[in-house]
């Protein structure tokens, strides 16, 4: 036998062995995930079939190698049950954050969730301010569809005719094209779609639909017909710039982590244009690069928003910025950073906020931030803070009070529209309006409830007024 034939033979055996170990692990993993759908004995019956299969093969061929392969399959099952070296989390992260999950694992999940009822939001679930007459787009956990509330007509529209338990749809924007049509940009895990809607918010045309090898996360911003959006890819340490830190981050090496970036997509055809590397210059921020500061190696950034400096007014109100620069929110670092088009850090704010989201430029050189956990417990942990973009000092804040608590431990979003501040308190499933004497420093703000969903658990990913 030639050497190449021997190498190929053993390569085949090794590949088959590794595959059987993975199949053993995957069956256990799938069984755990589908127990909630009443397929509790799925793994048991599948194991019986596999045992019968190996037994028949052994009877026919009487080869001890078959027993060895069966042992490898059982090894995979044992690895899942023992979770050796936390391998379940590591493999699950790979499955969740790569295109492999989209193309394979999601198909399995869909197979076993066919026919399972999806949550359906109803108009009676909502408490609506009678004075409010605009439209609101709604996406809530546990309700896979996307809804548009017409407050004036008291009608709740469903955008998608069919959705499944596996769909993770999040709209990026919805806007009027004319009096009868709307344009919607949304993603579903790693798929981005741009569609046209009729006056009843039903899809009547798909402009384009693209699938990528990364996952979209949270919301994005639009500039010059391009989408700037947070994204996530699986990576392992080390990464570029990591060794320039003097704290624990330089030694992170024990697990996969979400390598987060900002990606730029052409809205004309959905083509990918650019990726911003957000890690490379972080070591230059002295508040992070000291021996006392500790990073979370498993989630070092938690990127949750990106905004673009779009015009001269925004440029003049964000110190040291230029048109086309981006600023991002890193919840794990309590940090907002301004990057230029060359990926270099030009400005930043760190501290005086905890696990924040949704930075927004205001007048008079100010920026508002949804500060999730920076307040006290009495009237809720959340608040909205204002920073001066030049001095980096706090300029104002809005907090809950005895009449209106305010607490959203996760997510949260600000919308500046018609000279008012709209606040999506995600955990509470509330949308409220702040009408302030001075929006940029949150002075003299009067809070008005717009919409709430009080009796349904789960965060509200999106409660936003559709802008005309």
N, C-alpha and C positions, 0 to 999 in steps of 0.2 A: 504493500500500500504506500502511495506517495505521501510525503510529509504534509503537503497541502490538504490531502484527503483526511489525514489524521487530525489536523488542526480544525478543519471544518466539522468533523465528526464530534470532537469534544466541545467545540463551540456550540453545536446544536444541543448537546446534552446539557450544557451549563445554562443555555438560554431557556430550555424547557424546564429545568429545575427552578430557575428564578421565576419563571412565569407561574409555575404551580404554587410556589410560596406566596406570590402576590395574589393569586386567585383565592387561596385559603384565607388570606388577610381580608381581601375585598368582600368575600361572602359574609364574613362576620360584620364588617363595617356596614354593608348594605342592610343586613338584618336589623342592626341597631337603629338605623335611620328610618326604616319603614315600619317599625313596630307601632308608630302612631297611626298607621293606616290599616291596622288590624291584620297584617300579614305576619303575625307573631311566629308562626311555625315555618316560615319560609326557609330559613337556614337549615333547620332540622331535616325537612324533606329533601332539600338539595344535597345535603350530606349523604343521606340514604342513597340517592341516585348516583352520587359519585362513588360511594363504596361498592354499589352493585356494578358500576362501570369498570372499576379497577379489578373487581373479582372476576368478571367475565373475561377481561383481557388476560388476567393471570392464568385462568383455567385454559385459555386457548393457547397462549404462548409459553407459559411456565418459565418465565424469566424473572430472576430476582431483582433486576433493575426496575421492574414495575413496582415491586414493594418499596424500593427506595424512593421512587417518584411519589408514591402515595404518602410516604413518610414526610416528604418535602411539603406536600399540600397540607398535611396536619400541622407541620411546623408554622406555616403561615397563619393558620387558625390560632395556634398557641401564642404567636407573637402579638396578635391583636388582643387576645384576652389578658396577656401579661403586660402589654404596653411597654415592652423593654426599651429603655433609653428614650421614653416618651415618643416612640416612633409613630404612634397613631396621629399625634398632632402634626408631626412633620410631614407625613404622607398626605394627611387631610389637607394641609396647607397647599401642597403641590396640586392636589386634585381641584381645590377651590380656585386657584389663581392661575391656572394655565388653560390654554385652549383645549387641552385634553378633557377637562371637565365639561366644557361646552359641547364638545363633539361626541363624548362617550357617556360620561356619568350622568349628564342631564337627560340623555335618551333613556337610560335605565330608570331614572327617577320618574320620567314622564310615563313610562310603561306601567309603573306601579301606582301612579296617581291618577290614571285615566278614570274618569267617572267620579272622582272625589269632588265634593261640592266646594266651590270657592266662596269666600266671603262676599256679601253683596251689601253695599252701603245704601241706606234709604233716606229719603228726605226727612222722615220722622226722627232719624238719629241725630239730626242737626238742630242746634239752637242758633237762630239767625237774628241779627239786629234788624228790626223792621224798617229802620231808616236807611239802611245800606241798600243800594240799588245796582251795584256792579256785579260782575261775574268773578267767581273764584275757582281756581283749579285745585283739586284735592287728590292727594295720594297718601293712603294710610296703611300702616302695617296690618296684615291680616285680611286686606281687601285688595286683591291683585290688580283690579281694574283701575283706571284713572277716571276721575269724575270732574265735571264742570257744573258748578252751581250757578244758576241764573237767579240771583236774589230777588229781582223784580218780578219774574214770572213764578218764582217758587218751584222751579223745576230742576231736577238733578239728572244730568246727562251722563251716560256711560260712553267712553270713547271707543273701547275695543269690544267687538262682538263676541270674541272668545278669548279667554285667558285660562291659564292653568296654575296649579299650586306652585309650579316651578318658575313662573315668571317673576322677575324683579324689575319691573318697569319704573323708570323715573323720568318725568318730563324735564327738559332743560329750559325750554321756553314754549309759549304758545302766543301767537300774535295774529291780529286781524290782517288779512290781505285786502279785503273789501267788505262791504256790508253783508255778504252772504258766505264768505269763506275765511278760513283760518289756516295758519301754517303751524305745524307742531314738530319739534325736534325732541327726540327722546332716546334713551338707551335701555337695553335689557341685558344686564351683565356685560358681555363684551361686544354686543351688537348695537350699532348706532343707526337710527332711521330718521329720515326727514319725509313728512307726509303732508297732504293737503286735506282739510276737513270741511264739511259743509256746515250750514247754519245750525244743524242739530249735533254737531261735533262728531260726526261719523267720518271715517277715512274714505275718501273718494279717489285718492291718487297717492301712489308711493313714488316720491321723487327719486330716492335712492335708499339702499339698505346695505350696510357694510359690517363685516365681522372682523375683529382685530385680535391680536395675540396678547392683549392686556385687558384688564378690567377697568371700567369707568367707576368713579367714586364721587358721590355728592354732585354738586352743580358746577356749571361752567359759566363762561362769559363770552360775549360775541364782540368782535372788532374786525372791521374791514372784511365782512363776510367770511370770517374764520372763527371756529370754535376753539377756545382755550379751556381745557377741562382736566381736573385731577384724574390720574390713572394709577394703576398698581400692577406690578409684576413680581413674581417670586424671585428672590435672589438669596444667595448665601454670602456670608462674610469671607474674606475681607473685601471692602469696596474702596474706590479711589477717595482719598482725603481722610480716611478713617484713622490712619496712623499719625495724623497731625494733631490729634486730640491728646490732652494730658490726663484725661479721666478714664472711666470704665469703658467708654465707647471704643477706644483703640483696641480693647481686648475682646470685643463681641465676636464670637466665632462658633457658638454652640448650636445654632438653629437657623432655619430659613426665616425670612422676614419679608414683609411687603415693601418692595423697593418702589417708592412712590415718585412720580414725575408729573409734569404738566405736558400734555400733548396737544398739538395744534392740528386741527382738521379743516380742510377746505369745504365750506358749506355748499359750493356749487356741485360737487360730485362725490364728496365723502372721502377724498384721498387724504392720506397722512402727509403732513408737511414738516413737522419739527417736534423734537422732544427737548424739554428743559430738564437738565440734571440739577436737582435741588440739593444734593448732598455735598457737591464738590467744594464749595466755599464756606460751609457752615463753621469750619474750624476758626474762621476769622472773627466770629462773634465771641468776644471775650467773656460775656456772661455765661456762655455754654462751655467754653474751652478753659476750664479750671478744674483742679483736682476735687473740688467739693461737689461739682455738678454730676448727677447720675442720669444716664440715658436709660430708656427702656430698649434693650436689644431686640426684643420681639416686635416692637412697634415704635421705632425711633422718631418718626415724624407725625404720623396720623394727619396727613394733609386732608383738609376738608373744604377748601374754597380757593378760587383763583379769580382775580379781577384784573382788568386791563386799564391802563391810563389811556383814555380814548380821545381827549381833546385838550385844548389850551386851558380851559377852565379847570379840568381835573389836574393837569400838570401844575398849574399855579397853586393848587390846594394840597399837593402832596410834595413835601420838601425833597429836593434833589431828584425829582423824577423827570422823565421825558415821555412824550407820546409813544405808545407801544410797549412801555415797561409793564411788568406784571407784579402784583403783590398777592401773597399767599398766606394762608393760616395753617400753622402747625399746632394741633391741639396738645400733642404729647410734650411740647416744649414751651407752651404758653407764649407763643411767638408769632408775630406777623412780620414778613420779610418782603422787601421790594427788590426785584431782580431786573436787570436790563436785558436786552435782546441777546447779549453775549453771555448770559448766565452769571454775571457778576453781581454781588450784593451791593446795593447802593444805600439802603436805609432799613431800619428794623425797629420793632418795639418788643420788648421781652419783659414779662412780669406784669403785675397789677391786673392779671386776668388768669383764669384757671379753666383749661379745656375749652377754649373759646372757639367760636365760629363766626362766619359772615362779616368780615370787615367791609365797610362802605365809606367812600370819600364824601366829605361834606364841604361846605364853604368855610372860609376863614382858616384854612390850613388845618382842618380837623378831620379825624376819621372816627367812625362809630364801630364798635365791636360788640357782638352778642357774647357776653361773658357768662358761661354756663354755671360755674361753681365759685365765683369770686365774692358772693355776698354771704350774709350770715343765714342761720337756720330759721330765724323768727318769722320772716315774711317770705321765705323762699331763697334758695341759694343762688338764683340767677339774677343778673342785672345787665344793663346796657351801659357801656362806658365810652367816653369820648377822650381821644388823645390829641395833643398837638403834634403834628407830624415833624416839626422842627425841634422842639424842646423835648419831645417824647414824654411829656408830663400829662397826668390826668387833667382833663379840662371840665369834666362833668360826668354825671351818672344818673341813671334811672333805676330804682329798685322797687320791689313790691312794698305794699303797706298793709295796714290792718284790714282794708276793704278788698284789696286785690293782691293775693300772693302771686309769686312769679318764680317758677322753678322748672327748668328743663335740663336734666342732667346730661342728656346727649342731644346731638343735632341742634336745631334752632336756626332761624334765618330772619334777616332783616330785608325789607323792601322799602325804598324811598320813592314815593309816588304822589303826585299832586301836592307836594310840599308837606306831606305827612309821612310818619314812620309807621310801617306795618310790621308787626312782630308775630312770627310763627313760633309759639312756645310748643315745641314738638312733643315732649313727654306729656304735657297737659292736654294736647290736641286743642289748642286755642289759637285763634287769630285775633289780635287786638290792635287798635290804632292809637298812636301817640300824637297828639296835636300840641306842639310845643311853641312857646314864644320864640325860642331860639333853638332850632333843631340841632345845630352843630355842637352845642354844649348842654343839650337836654334840660334847658331851663324852662320852668313853668309848664311842664307837660301834663296834659289831661288825658287820661286813659279811657278808651271807649271799646267795649267788647264788640267784635264784628261777627265772629262765628266760633262755636265750640261744639265738640263731640264728646259729651261728658260720660256716657255710659258704656263706651267701647274701649277696651284695653289696647295697648300698642301705640307706638309713637306715630306721629303724623309727619311723614317725610316732606310733604309739600302742602302748604296752605298759602296761596298767593293770589293777589288781585290780578286779573288779566288787564293789561294796560291797553288803552285804545290809541 
